Amino acid sequence: MKSLILCLSTFAMMLLTACTQEQVASKGFSLPKGDMEQGKRVFLEMQCMECHTVAGKDLEGEEWQSNQTKAISVQIGGERTQIQTYGNLVSSVINPSHRIARGYPLEEITGPDGQSKMRNYNDIMTITELIDLVTFLKSRYTLKVPVTEYPIYLHHG
């Protein structure tokens, strides 16, 4: 009887340990801190301006002027009512079709297969460049807290 209890107790502890390890693993991963200035450089070198504009008054100058002949320019950054997470930005760079930008005609930002027209940089960009680029892109977003205005009700009594 004692050996049965000991076996069941050991099995239960193994299950609990496995659950704890799985919970930690499911929380994701974290990347080292990136360099925003290097991220700007990566954005320009990878020619992201061919299809994107970037919000921010500090990005004025000839190198930040978008190509006026392009049909579409998807904006990165600006005020948003939802937080743009680091993970979403990483996913957008390494898998651009995981979430297609809203507010643009689909035929202009996707191909006939419904996938994003964004070029695949996975074999071109280093991990350090990716980290720096995402750090730069993340800095372009600000959270806009929506304000709900309610009508004034007058009580007549």
ABEGO torsion letter per residue (X at the ends): XAAAAAAAAAAAAAAAAAAAAAAAAAAEBBBBBBBAAAAAAAAAAAGAAAABBBBEAAABEAAABBBAABABBBBBEEBBABBBBAAAAAAAAABAAABBBBGBBAAAABBAAGBBABBBAAAABBAAAAAAAAAAAAAABBBBBBBBBBBBBBBBX
